[in-house]
Amino acid sequence: MTHLWVRAEQRPNEERVGLTPEGAAALVQAGLRVTVEKSSVRAIPMEGYVQAGVEIAEENTWPQAPADAIIFGLKELPEDGTPLPHRHIMFGHAYKGQPAGQELLRRFKAGGGTLYDLEYLVNEDGRRVAAFGYWAGYAGAAVALKTWAAQQRGALIGPVAKYVGREALLDDLAAEMHSMLRPRAIVIGALGRVGTGASDLCEALGVTVTKWDMAETASGGPFPEVLQHEIFLNCILARPGCPVFVPASAKTDSRALTVIGDIACDPTSDFSPIKVYDRATDWSAPALRVADHPPLDVTAIDNLPSLLPVESSEDYAAQLLPSLLTLTALDAGVWGRAKPEYDRHIATI
């Protein structure tokens, strides 16, 4: 019997989960064995999982799970260097040369396990079957606007925290931006899920949005138009051949740009299209100031959807569930396509 073990998230400020109680019930009904760890932080209460008929395990006991269990989580594992013998479903962030990702692959190689990276679960057309994109864009735009509003007060944005829902987030931003003239924003990747979420948030607050996608960036740059907007929201994944949208010279160039929301958040990749910063930010310090006079702040939080953990979890889990229902055939479908991707990268370690 295929055994899916849903681990508790161990990263700070991470309350999302990739399986709802309704989804867990569907997996059990389909004949899968499902174990869900208790969690002191998960946004969705444990009671629903109990009612779904899953097995319950103590928090963070996944390293002791049966050898044939498939461990399912979202964000990083603790960086303790231990070998990883299980099969894991998670966002590994390990296939673009990221230093932490290389260490993760070394742990898999040492333990003999396998990574089924959620970013590389794709259908026959190569399109991801599930993504947090919309809510990443929505929350990322919100953090960028909060950063801009702080600048108008002559300050740097303070810590951010989760919201109970979309309306609470909008109310907070509207109050923070009360009586302020609205900035202009440019969204690159506007036709995708991330860009749609970012544009929707901006427009809900009366911000004028310039929407660019592949057609507008096909020339390869440079793109002086980016510097002519107060806010730039990057909503495309860094890939080989990706053009540079913000060169290092932007720190000293004449510009209206004062906030960059790098929602894709891949600063350590060689292919990053934003060359004015080199590290991610976090909830306690959401913005990195890279220039003054005028200020230029970069926000690059890599778990943005956790600002809205319930809505983002429910949306993502609904997208992923059809693939989880096929876990009994790991050599086919999305899983069969993800395994060679892992094999290709582990061979370089």
C-alpha positions as CSV (number, residue, x, y, z in Angstrom):
1,M,0.0,0.0,0.0
2,T,1.4,3.4,-1.0
3,H,2.1,5.4,2.2
4,L,2.1,9.2,2.2
5,W,3.5,10.9,5.3
6,V,2.6,14.6,5.6
7,R,5.2,16.2,7.7
8,A,4.9,19.3,9.9
9,E,6.7,22.3,8.4
10,Q,9.8,23.3,10.4
11,R,10.7,26.6,8.8
12,P,9.8,29.8,10.8
13,N,6.6,31.6,9.6
14,E,5.5,28.6,7.5
15,E,1.9,27.5,8.2
16,R,0.9,26.2,4.8
17,V,0.2,22.6,4.0
18,G,-0.2,20.8,0.7
19,L,-3.0,18.5,1.7
20,T,-6.4,19.5,3.2
21,P,-8.5,17.2,5.3
22,E,-10.9,16.8,2.3
23,G,-7.9,15.8,0.2
24,A,-6.7,13.4,2.8
25,A,-10.1,11.7,2.9
26,A,-10.0,11.3,-0.9
27,L,-6.6,9.6,-0.7
28,V,-7.8,7.3,2.0
29,Q,-10.9,6.5,0.0
30,A,-8.6,5.7,-3.0
31,G,-6.7,3.1,-1.0
32,L,-3.6,5.1,0.1
33,R,-2.2,4.9,3.6
34,V,-2.0,8.5,4.9
35,T,-0.1,9.7,8.0
36,V,-0.3,13.3,9.1
37,E,2.0,14.7,11.7
38,K,0.7,17.0,14.4
39,S,1.7,20.6,14.0
40,S,1.9,23.5,16.4
41,V,1.8,26.0,13.5
42,R,-0.3,24.5,10.6
43,A,-3.0,26.9,9.5
44,I,-5.6,24.1,9.0
45,P,-6.7,22.5,12.3
46,M,-5.8,18.9,13.1
47,E,-9.4,17.9,13.8
48,G,-10.3,17.8,10.1
49,Y,-7.5,15.3,9.5
50,V,-8.6,13.1,12.3
51,Q,-12.1,13.0,10.9
52,A,-10.7,12.1,7.5
53,G,-9.5,8.8,8.9
54,V,-5.7,9.3,8.6
55,E,-3.1,8.0,10.9
56,I,-1.7,10.7,13.3
57,A,2.0,11.0,14.1
58,E,3.9,13.3,16.5
59,E,5.4,16.5,15.2
60,N,8.7,16.2,13.3
61,T,8.9,12.5,13.5
62,W,9.3,11.9,9.8
63,P,12.9,10.8,10.0
64,Q,11.6,7.7,11.8
65,A,8.9,7.0,9.3
66,P,8.9,3.6,7.6
67,A,11.4,3.3,4.9
68,D,8.8,2.9,2.2
69,A,6.9,6.1,3.2
70,I,6.8,9.0,0.9
71,I,7.5,12.2,2.9
72,F,5.4,15.2,1.8
73,G,6.1,18.7,2.8
74,L,6.5,22.1,1.2
75,K,9.5,24.1,2.4
76,E,13.1,23.3,3.5
77,L,14.1,20.5,5.8
78,P,16.3,21.4,8.8
79,E,19.9,21.9,7.5
80,D,21.5,19.4,9.8
81,G,23.5,17.5,7.2
82,T,21.8,14.1,7.9
83,P,21.5,11.6,5.0
84,L,18.0,11.4,3.5
85,P,16.9,7.8,2.8
86,H,13.2,8.4,2.1
87,R,11.5,9.6,-1.0
88,H,10.5,13.2,-0.5
89,I,7.9,15.5,-2.2
90,M,8.9,19.1,-1.5
91,F,10.2,22.3,-3.0
92,G,13.9,21.5,-3.1
93,H,15.3,24.7,-4.8
94,A,18.2,22.5,-5.8
95,Y,18.3,22.4,-9.6
96,K,19.6,25.9,-10.5
97,G,23.0,25.8,-8.7
98,Q,21.8,27.2,-5.4
99,P,24.4,26.4,-2.7
100,A,21.8,25.2,-0.2
101,G,20.3,23.1,-2.9
102,Q,23.6,21.4,-3.7
103,E,24.0,20.5,0.0
104,L,20.4,19.0,-0.1
105,L,21.3,16.9,-3.1
106,R,24.4,15.6,-1.3
107,R,22.2,14.5,1.6
108,F,19.9,12.6,-0.8
109,K,22.9,11.0,-2.5
110,A,24.3,10.0,0.9
111,G,21.0,8.5,2.1
112,G,19.9,6.9,-1.2
113,G,16.6,8.8,-1.2
114,T,14.8,10.6,-4.0
115,L,13.5,14.1,-4.4
116,Y,10.2,14.7,-6.3
117,D,10.5,18.4,-6.6
118,L,7.1,20.1,-6.6
119,E,8.4,22.8,-9.0
120,Y,9.1,20.1,-11.6
121,L,5.7,18.2,-11.4
122,V,4.5,18.9,-14.9
123,N,1.9,17.6,-17.3
124,E,2.5,16.3,-20.9
125,D,2.9,19.9,-22.1
126,G,5.5,20.8,-19.6
127,R,3.2,23.0,-17.5
128,R,3.3,22.7,-13.7
129,V,0.3,20.9,-12.3
130,A,0.2,22.9,-9.1
131,A,1.7,26.2,-8.1
132,F,1.3,28.8,-5.3
133,G,1.8,31.4,-7.9
134,Y,-1.3,33.5,-7.6
135,W,-1.0,34.0,-3.9
136,A,2.8,34.5,-4.1
137,G,2.1,37.4,-6.5
138,Y,-0.7,38.8,-4.4
139,A,1.3,38.7,-1.2
140,G,4.5,39.9,-2.9
141,A,2.8,42.9,-4.3
142,A,1.4,43.6,-0.9
143,V,4.9,43.6,0.7
144,A,6.2,45.8,-2.0
145,L,3.4,48.3,-1.5
146,K,4.0,48.3,2.3
147,T,7.7,48.9,1.5
148,W,6.8,51.9,-0.7
149,A,4.4,53.3,1.9
150,A,7.1,53.1,4.6
151,Q,9.4,55.0,2.2
152,Q,6.8,57.8,2.0
153,R,7.1,58.1,5.8
154,G,10.9,58.2,5.6
155,A,11.2,54.7,7.0
156,L,12.2,51.2,6.2
157,I,9.4,48.6,6.3
158,G,9.2,46.7,9.6
159,P,8.4,43.1,10.2
160,V,5.4,41.5,8.4
161,A,3.0,38.8,9.7
162,K,0.3,36.5,8.4
163,Y,-3.2,37.7,7.8
164,V,-6.4,35.8,8.5
165,G,-7.5,36.4,4.9
166,R,-7.5,38.5,1.8
167,E,-9.9,41.2,3.2
168,A,-7.8,41.7,6.3
169,L,-4.7,42.3,4.1
170,L,-6.5,44.8,1.8
171,D,-7.9,46.7,4.8
172,D,-4.5,46.9,6.4
173,L,-2.9,48.2,3.2
174,A,-5.6,50.7,2.5
175,A,-5.2,52.1,5.9
176,E,-1.4,52.3,5.5
177,M,-1.7,54.1,2.2
178,H,-4.5,56.4,3.2
179,S,-4.1,59.9,1.7
180,M,-1.0,58.8,-0.3
181,L,-0.8,59.4,-4.0
182,R,-0.6,56.0,-5.6
183,P,2.7,54.8,-7.2
184,R,3.0,53.3,-10.7
185,A,3.9,49.6,-10.9
186,I,5.3,47.5,-13.7
187,V,4.7,43.7,-13.6
188,I,6.9,41.5,-15.7
189,G,5.3,38.1,-16.2
190,A,1.9,39.6,-16.0
191,L,0.1,36.8,-18.0
192,G,1.1,34.1,-15.6
193,R,-0.4,33.1,-12.2
194,V,2.1,35.1,-10.2
195,G,1.7,38.2,-12.3
196,T,-2.0,37.9,-12.2
197,G,-2.0,37.8,-8.4
198,A,0.4,40.8,-8.3
199,S,-1.7,42.8,-10.7
200,D,-4.9,42.0,-8.9
201,L,-3.5,43.2,-5.6
202,C,-2.2,46.5,-7.1
203,E,-5.5,47.2,-8.9
204,A,-7.5,46.5,-5.8
205,L,-5.7,49.4,-4.2
206,G,-5.9,51.8,-7.1
207,V,-2.3,51.4,-8.3
208,T,-1.9,51.8,-12.1
209,V,-0.2,48.7,-13.5
210,T,1.9,48.4,-16.7
211,K,1.7,44.7,-17.6
212,W,4.5,43.1,-19.5
213,D,5.1,39.5,-20.6
214,M,7.2,37.7,-23.1
215,A,6.3,39.9,-26.1
216,E,7.5,43.1,-24.3
217,T,10.8,41.5,-23.2
218,A,11.7,39.6,-26.4
219,S,14.2,42.2,-27.4
220,G,16.5,41.1,-24.5
221,G,16.9,44.6,-23.1
222,P,18.0,46.9,-21.8
223,F,14.6,48.0,-20.4
224,P,14.8,51.6,-19.2
225,E,11.0,51.5,-18.8
226,V,11.4,49.5,-15.6
227,L,13.3,52.4,-14.0
228,Q,10.4,54.8,-14.9
229,H,8.0,53.1,-12.5
230,E,8.1,53.5,-8.7
231,I,7.6,49.8,-8.2
232,F,8.8,46.8,-10.2
233,L,7.4,43.4,-9.6
234,N,9.3,40.5,-11.0
235,C,7.0,37.5,-11.6
236,I,9.1,35.2,-13.9
237,L,11.3,32.3,-12.9
238,A,15.0,32.7,-13.5
239,R,16.1,30.5,-16.4
240,P,19.0,30.2,-18.8
241,G,18.8,33.1,-21.3
242,C,16.6,35.2,-19.0
243,P,17.2,38.9,-19.8
244,V,18.4,41.4,-17.2
245,F,15.5,43.7,-16.1
246,V,17.4,45.7,-13.4
247,P,21.2,46.0,-14.0
248,A,23.7,46.7,-11.2
249,S,23.9,50.3,-12.6
250,A,20.4,50.9,-11.5
251,K,21.7,51.8,-8.0
252,T,23.2,55.0,-9.4
253,D,21.1,55.5,-12.6
254,S,18.5,58.3,-12.8
255,R,15.2,56.5,-11.8
256,A,11.7,56.8,-10.4
257,L,12.1,53.2,-9.2
258,T,12.3,52.9,-5.4
259,V,10.9,49.4,-4.7
260,I,11.7,46.0,-6.4
261,G,9.5,43.1,-5.4
262,D,11.4,40.1,-6.6
263,I,8.5,37.7,-6.1
264,A,10.2,34.9,-8.1
265,C,13.0,35.3,-5.5
266,D,16.0,33.5,-6.9
267,P,18.9,35.9,-6.0
268,T,21.6,33.2,-5.8
269,S,20.8,31.9,-9.3
270,D,23.2,32.8,-12.1
271,F,20.2,33.6,-14.2
272,S,18.6,36.2,-11.8
273,P,17.2,39.1,-13.8
274,I,17.8,41.5,-10.9
275,K,21.5,42.4,-10.4
276,V,21.3,44.9,-7.5
277,Y,21.1,42.4,-4.6
278,D,22.3,38.9,-3.8
279,R,20.3,37.5,-0.9
280,A,16.7,36.8,0.1
281,T,14.9,38.8,2.7
282,D,12.6,37.5,5.4
283,W,9.5,38.3,7.5
284,S,11.5,40.1,10.2
285,A,13.4,42.3,7.7
286,P,11.3,42.2,4.5
287,A,13.3,44.8,2.5
288,L,17.0,45.2,1.8
289,R,18.1,48.8,1.1
290,V,20.6,48.7,-1.8
291,A,20.8,52.4,-2.6
292,D,20.0,55.8,-1.2
293,H,19.0,59.2,-2.7
294,P,16.5,58.1,-3.8
295,P,16.1,54.9,-1.8
296,L,16.0,51.5,-3.6
297,D,14.6,48.7,-1.5
298,V,14.4,45.1,-2.6
299,T,11.9,42.6,-1.2
300,A,12.6,39.0,-1.8
301,I,10.7,36.7,0.6
302,D,10.6,33.1,-0.6
303,N,7.5,31.9,1.2
304,L,5.2,34.8,0.4
305,P,2.0,32.7,0.2
306,S,2.3,32.0,3.9
307,L,1.1,35.6,4.5
308,L,-2.3,34.1,3.6
309,P,-1.8,30.5,4.7
310,V,-5.4,29.2,4.6
311,E,-6.3,30.5,1.2
312,S,-3.0,29.6,-0.4
313,S,-3.0,26.1,1.1
314,E,-6.6,25.4,0.0
315,D,-5.9,26.6,-3.5
316,Y,-2.6,24.7,-3.9
317,A,-3.9,21.5,-2.4
318,A,-6.8,21.4,-4.8
319,Q,-4.5,21.7,-7.7
320,L,-2.1,19.0,-6.5
321,L,-4.6,16.4,-5.3
322,P,-5.2,14.8,-8.7
323,S,-1.5,14.1,-8.9
324,L,-1.3,12.7,-5.4
325,L,-4.1,10.3,-6.3
326,T,-1.7,8.8,-8.8
327,L,1.1,8.1,-6.3
328,T,0.5,4.4,-6.7
329,A,2.2,4.7,-10.1
330,L,5.5,6.6,-9.4
331,D,7.0,5.5,-12.6
332,A,4.4,7.2,-14.8
333,G,2.7,10.6,-15.2
334,V,4.0,13.6,-13.3
335,W,6.1,11.4,-11.0
336,G,7.6,9.6,-13.9
337,R,8.6,12.9,-15.4
338,A,10.0,14.3,-12.2
339,K,12.3,11.4,-11.4
340,P,14.6,11.8,-14.4
341,E,15.0,15.5,-13.5
342,Y,16.2,14.4,-10.1
343,D,18.5,11.7,-11.6
344,R,20.1,14.3,-14.0
345,H,21.0,16.6,-11.2
346,I,22.0,14.0,-8.6
347,A,24.5,12.7,-11.2
348,T,26.4,15.9,-11.0
349,I,27.0,15.6,-7.2
